Amino acid sequence: MKLSKRTLAITVALTTGASSSAFAINLYVDTKTEQIFAKPGPNRVLMGSFVKEEEQSAKKQTSESAIAPPKESVTAETKSKESIEAEIAAIKADLENKTQELKTLDNQVNKPEEKAAMAKKGILPAGVTYGKRGFEFKTDDGKFSLAIQNRLQLRYATPFDADPRTLSDLEQDKSSFMVRRARTKISGNLYWPYLKYYLQYDWSQPVLRDANLTLDKFKWAEFRAGRGKVQYNDERVTSSGNQQFVNRSIVNDIFTVDRQQGVDIKGNLFPKEWYDFSYYAGVYSGQGIGQRLNDDDNMMWSGRLQWNPLGGEMPFSQSDIEFHKEPNLNFAFAANTNQSPCTAFETDTNSCRALTGFTVGRAGQYRVNQMMQETRFKWQGLSIQQETHWKDITDTLRSQTDQFRQINLMGGYVQAGYFFHNLIDIIPKNLEFAGRYAYVDKYSTSRTTTIGSQTETSGVMTYFFNGHSNKVNFQVSRLTAANNIVRGDNMRYWMQWDVSF
């Protein structure tokens, strides 16, 4: 039913109060619901300005009273009131009919009876969206959600792929095309919005990489249990899909504590203050993810303290693809201790590994203590970060006088990238250039003799089609390896396409 302007004016008078003293009122119609409002708002279009019938009649009667007999004026006023009251009654009836129609339409759309019946059967109404986490299914009440995302990383490497640790590694000639990573991630919440779950499976190197539950109701204290990355250093915690380079530096395999099974807690304190801090602390079995049980009663203990003086806490993701308008700076220190048969870890079914010169030992054979210092900075397309690592390995089965009872390792890297479109318009906006230098030194107990060393000098060019979700890289690296007598070097070339969907 379409309403006349006079009817609309009287409707507004009823809803906003007939006692208003305004001379005229603007009316707005909602283009979606076709309801009439006296105030502007979303989806509301101005219909025009209307004068209230009472005021218009009163003014007309006042002007006519000067030339007309009083009796006729009273009669006109009475008729006017009767007419208004009759139309008001008609409008009220019409509004009741419209309200009933809306209720009927709402029932047809939402069907509460059907929803209740479906809920009893365990069937919940849900919606499907697509975003950064892939396809996401979510129930209407928000209690359950499930996001599925797949990722492929296709790489060509020549003359070899793995980081060289010895002189003989530099002599490899194994140019290869490979599916370096093929993974499926499943994440979401259950029962409450703050109870999160996360699963990740690798199809190219079959293993369940992550399986954990997180309670993140409070930003200052988020609790996690299960299998996942130890929050130790940025280069390892940052997903391989969010790296600035084709792959992590030569430092990673030596100093990573990788994924473990256990519990941890993290939080952010005093956000947006100059003393903004983030902390991470955890205890784990210390065997990696390949072994279900610990080798003894010793646990891995890990902690990280991060100061966020500028811009707050940054997520673990490299390259400034967000083009931070304000500078963002984080400093961090971390420490880790463990006693196990392992001197290194890898996310694999056989996760307990041995560094070059070691073997996988007996239960509790190696006491490993390590520390790390880290800096991260992002601003207007520029990103700079560095890490310095120290690692001490003690073979508890060797005698106190054995010069190889204790081995010390030191390493680090510094890398920087920039989107030069900010300086030169002809360069594509999504094209980044970056460089990196990394080193690893291995010492004997006395730290006077270098047992071995490696260096990496790399440059990379990356084009981001859709941020880290779809990008291509070309990287060139000069790699060296040396013992205390001989030093060698070689070049390595990588091309890679990384896409998430």
ABEGO torsion letter per residue (X at the ends): XBBBAAAAAAAAAAAAEAABABABBBBBBBAAAGBBBABBBBGBBBAEBBBBAAAAAAAAAAAAAAABBAAAAAAAAAAAAAAAAAAAAAAAAAAAAAAAAAAAAAAAAAGAAAAAAAAAAGBBBBBBBBBAAEBBBBBAAGABBBBBBBBBBBBBBOABABBBABAAAAABBBBBBBBABBBBBBBEBBGBAABBBBBBBBAABBBBABBBBBBAABAABBBBBEBEBBBABAAAABBAAABABABBBAAAAAABAEBBBEBBBBBBBGBGBAABBBBBBBBBAGAEAABABBABABBBBBBBBBBBABGEBBBBBBEBAAGBABBBBBBBBBBBBBBBABABBBBBABABBBBBGBBBBBBGABBBBBBBBBBBBBBGGBBBBBBBBBBBBBBAABBAABAAABBBBBBEBBBBBBBAAAABAABBAABBBBBBBBBBBBBBAAGABBABBBBBBBBBBBBBABEAABBBBBBBBBBBBBBAABBBBBBBBBBBBBBBX
